Amino acid sequence: MDALRSFLVADDEERRAIERRMHDGVQQQLVAVAVNLQLARGLVDAKADEALVLLDDVRAVVADALDELRELAQRIHPSLLDTHGLIAALRSAAGAARIPTRVDGVVEETMPLDVALTVYRCCVATLTAAEGETARATITVQSRDGAVEFEISLSGGRVGAGTLEPLAARVEALRGSLDAAPDRVAGRLPLAS
């Protein structure tokens, strides 16, 4: 079990390295392109109307790419998880979810990062996979009896059966349990190794 946990910690460290590389590399390059496009827009003389439309289109594409890059980086490793804890990271994810989502809970913010990240990923995967035009979600998280318990309840929607299969092994490796139903996903992870 210790070897598997070590693997998960190494996997998390690699994901954080990828997030840093995306932030320090690709994102900075896209920001530079966006700035240069804005400067070029001010310099256009010949066929100004056509050039301005094209530059505005390119600027919009770059802005969309930056937004998507930020979203990907947050899904790999949410920076709020490190700086403000699990509840803040979940509230941020809820605000960005495509379905209305409420987050309730109080947890020990000193929980191991691998545990917090696993809870976060389970919740985000459920929100991402939720189907239904009137879908709404409530995420409840609490620390109790040396463990963190979480539940994502859906009303007006459902989640496909295989949604959390990739994360189930991670939960089990951390000696936790995960129960998934079409309208509810619940899990429990111990806070101590």
C-alpha positions, 0 to 999 in steps of 0.5 A: 500500500505504501508503494501505491501511495508513493506512486500517487504522491509522485503522480500529483507532483508531476501534475503540479509540474505540468501545471507550472510549465503550462503557466510559465510557458504556454500561458506566457506565450499566449499572453505575449501574443495577445499583447502584440496583437493589441499593439498591431491593432493600433498600427494598422493603416492599409485595409484598416477595416479588414485588418481590424476585424481579423485582429479582433478575431485572433485576439478572441481566439487567444483569449479563449485559449488562455481561458481553456489553458487556465481551466485545464491547469485548475483541473490538473492541480487547483492552486486554491487547494494549496493556498486556501484549502479544499472547500475554497477549491470546491467553491471555485469549481462549483462556480465554474461548473456548467450546472448550478452547484452549492458547496456545504461543509467544514473540513480540517484544512490540514488534511494530506494533499493527496486526500484533498486532491482526490476528493476535489477530483471526484467532485469535479468529475461528477460535476463535469459528467452530470447530464440533464437540462435541469441538473443541479448539484450539492456538494457536502464535505465534512471531517469526522472520525479521522476521515473526510466524507464527501457527497455530490447529490444531483437533482434533475440530472444523473451521472453515467455509470463509468464516470468515476472508474478512473478515480475509484482506484485512487480512492481505494489506494488511499484506503477509502471507499467510493459509492456511485449511483446515477443521482449521488456519489459519496466517498470516505477517505481516512485523513491519516496514512 
